[in-house]
Amino acid sequence: MDYIIFIISMFALIYGADHIINQSEKIALHFEIPAFIIGATVIAVGTSLPEMAASITASYQGKTDMAVANVLGSVTFNISLVLGVIFLLAKNIHPARDIFKNDSVWIAIPPILFLLMAYDGVISRFDGIVFLFLMIAYLLFLNSDRKRFEAEIDEDILKEKFNWLKTSFFLGIGFVFVIVGAKYTIYSASQIAANFGISEWVIALLLIAFGTSLPELIVSIMAVRKNNTDMAIGNIIGSNVANFAIVLGSSALVNPLHVELSKSGFDILCMLSSSIILIYISATKLYSKAAGIVLLSIIILMLNHSLFT
């Protein structure tokens, strides 16, 4: 029964997040907010809403291990699984944007900042505030780089006539699904962990992180199908910044997050390795199937370590 609750809760979480993103776009467009601001906030941050809901709920319930593991797992899945699949599926990947020159700093800074903050074993409320300021810095960066988001608004939303009643209703539905979905995702995941004698860290690192990474996977695959690899890679980078800055930051504000580096060292290493490899790929422009295989191998190593050690 716990598995059924978990699956339904994850679907509710993702379904609710999708409604919030769509309705937020409509409200922003109604008030004639520039497209780049919508992209930088609603679209770039919106796909991290499931992680945010799950981690904040876990932190509120005192399950800080799950809050941290969800972020680390999501970042690793975003790079290794999502980009790995994209590199394998896409025939030719030639991003118009120089990702190494423009975005490598945003791939590197969040995980480095995480390591510095977790060194003493606790990500405090003050650390959470620092993470939130990191998100402000990222949004300011995006503000100076408007062209990156100009084409990311859903054309169907642009054509649709705005209706306050309909928008408010679906926005409310979205929040209900996200809140309830997050609550029961954490509850059922904890039960599954207890039934199998698996730590909540592993459940959050694998099951919850994979589930909350599905929006990034879907959005990125759709972007690649439209030959927009810049959007796909940019979505992953933006989502990972949001995972550290907003998800981890807000979770730490709810409750200080305890991190046992000795126990979670391998998982942190996988997260760091995937980030370093992405920087190397962007520097050498090796956007190939071979790069995809290398990235996917990190997921295999993480799964093997988490499940069989």
C-alpha positions, -999 to +999 in steps of 0.1 A: +000+000+000+029+024+008+041+020-028+008+029-042+006+060-019+041+069-029+034+067-067+001+086-064+017+113-042+046+118-067+021+122-095+001+146-075+033+166-067+043+169-103+008+175-115+003+203-090+037+219-099+027+218-136-005+237-128+013+263-107+039+269-134+012+273-162-011+295-142+018+317-129+028+322-165-007+334-174-008+358-145+027+372-154+017+376-190-016+393-180+003+420-162+027+423-191+057+411-172+087+408-196+093+373-210+128+371-196+115+376-161+089+349-165+116+326-178+140+334-150+115+329-123+085+308-133+101+285-158+137+282-144+126+279-108+092+262-114+106+229-124+123+227-090+090+232-072+085+194-065+120+192-048+111+223-028+078+209-016+093+176-007+124+190+011+106+217+030+080+191+042+108+167+052+126+195+071+094+205+089+088+169+100+124+168+113+136+144+086+165+167+076+184+138+061+157+134+035+157+171+027+194+171+020+195+138+002+166+149-021+186+179-032+219+160-038+200+132-056+181+157-078+212+175-088+229+143-097+199+130-116+194+163-134+230+162-148+237+125-151+203+111-160+186+140-178+216+153-197+229+118-202+196+108-219+196+140-239+231+134-252+222+099-262+189+108-279+200+140-298+216+135-332+236+166-333+241+189-303+257+223-311+245+249-285+246+284-299+254+296-264+289+293-250+278+274-219+313+271-204+319+309-207+285+320-195+273+293-171+302+272-157+304+294-126+268+286-118+275+249-122+305+251-098+295+276-071+264+259-055+281+225-048+313+243-035+292+265-013+273+234+000+306+217+009+318+247+028+285+250+047+283+212+054+319+209+067+308+214+103+280+189+099+251+215+099+236+237+073+223+264+097+195+290+092+222+316+084+236+293+057+200+290+044+199+328+041+232+328+022+218+302-002+187+324-008+210+354-016+227+331-041+194+328-059+190+365-060+225+368-075+215+342-101+184+361-110+204+393-114+227+374-137+197+362-158+185+398-159+217+408-177+213+378-200+177+383-212+180+367-246+184+333-229+147+332-220+130+352-247+117+321-266+107+300-236+071+310-231+045+284-241+028+296-273-006+281-262-006+302-231+002+333-252-029+327-273-053+318-245-076+345-232-070+354-196-097+345-170-091+354-134-116+329-120-103+300-141-067+309-134-072+313-096-091+279-095-064+260-112-036+278-092-054+267-060-057+232-073-020+232-080-011+243-045-034+217-030-019+189-050+017+200-043+011+204-005-008+171-001+015+153-026+046+164-007+032+153+027+023+118+016+054+114-005+076+119+026+052+098+047+051+068+023+089+070+016+096+069+053+074+038+056+090+021+027+124+028+042+113+013+076+098-018+060+130-027+041+154-015+067+168+011+043+178+045+055+156+075+048+187+090+032+188+063+005+150+065-002+152+103-006+184+101-026+170+077-051+131+074-051+121+110-042+150+126-061+142+106-093+105+115-090+111+152-085+135+153-114+109+141-138+097+177-147+133+186-157+135+153-178+103+160-196+110+197-202+145+190-215+135+161-238+107+183-253+133+211-258+157+187-276+129+175-299+124+211-310+162+214-316+166+237-286+195+222-267+204+255-252+171+255-234+175+219-223+210+225-208+201+259-194+170+244-177+192+219-159+217+245-148+190+268-136+172+240-118+203+229-100+210+265-088+174+266-076+178+232-059+207+244-038+197+280-033+159+279-028+152+242-019+181+238+005+180+274+016+143+274+025+146+239+041+174+251+063+153+281+074+125+257+086+150+235+105+188+234+105+199+205+083+223+179+096+248+164+072+270+134+080+299+138+055+314+105+065+282+086+056+271+106+026+306+112+012+301+089-019+268+105-028+283+140-025+313+127-046+288+116-073+271+150-073+305+168-075+317+144-103+287+150-124+291+188-120+328+187-129+321+165-159+294+189-172+319+218-169+345+197-188+319+188-215+309+224-219+346+236-220+356+210-247+322+210-264+320+172-263+282+171-265+282+135-277+268+100-270+301+091-253+295+120-229+260+107-223+273+073-214+299+088-190+272+108-173+248+078-170+276+057-155+276+081-125+240+072-118+248+035-121+276+039-096+254+058-072+226+032-074+251+004-069+266+021-038+233+030-023+215-003-028+243-029-024+267-015+003 
